[in-house]
Amino acid sequence: MPKQTAICTYVRYTGPMIRARREIPYELQVSARLIMDELCFNWNKAYLEEEINKAIDHGDRERFIELGLQYKPFIRE
């Protein structure tokens, strides 16, 4: 996995432009990834719940079964 870096450019009113590179700490990378995973998980779960409720309201049994199979990984025992 390539190292992630943040590149900043500092422009002064006089003189040359300065470029600085800084590596993003591993702990920050992991925490950002965990937060993004949780946000995606919650959004996908809410979306599927909404679609399942729509299928129930419309009486669409096939769509309900299809969405129910997609929803199974979101259920924890």
N, C-alpha and C positions, 0 to 999 in steps of 0.2 A: 504494500500500500504506500503510495507516495506521500511524502511529508507535506502537510498543508502549511502554507505560509500566508501571512498578511503583508501586502506590499503597500507602503504609504509613500506619497510624493509630497515633499515639502517645498513650496515655492516662496522664496523671499522676494522682497521688492527689488533688492539689488543682489547681484551675485548669481552663481550657478544654482541649478535645481538640485535638490538632494533627494535620493531615493533610499528608503530604509526597508529592510526585510526583517520580519519577526516570525518565528515559528509559533504556531498555536499549540499550547500545552495539550498533552494527551488526555488529561482529565477533562479539559474543556471540550475536546472533540467527542469523548465518550458521553459526557452528560448532554451535549447538544443532540447527539444521535438518539439517546434514550428519550429525550423530550419529544423529538420529532416522531419516533416510533409510537409513543403513547398518544400523541395528537392524531396521527393517522389511524391508529387502532380505534380510538374513541369516535372519530368522524365516520369511519367505515361501519362501525357497529350501529351508530345512530341512523345512518343512511339506510342500512338494511332493515332496521326496526321500522322505520317510516315506510319503506316499500312493502314490508310484510303487512303492516296495518292497512295500507292502500289495497293490497290484494285481498285481504279479508273483507274490507268494506265493499269491494266490487264483486266479491264472490268468485274470484279467479283461483280455482283450486290448483291448477297446474303451475301458475306463477308462485303461489304460496309454497308449494312443495319445492320448487326450484330455489327460491330464496331461503327456505328453511335449511336446505343442504348447504348453502353458502354461509348461513349464520352459525352452523354447528361449531366451527373453530373458535367462535367468540364466547362460547359458553364454557365456564370453568366449573369443575366439580368441587 
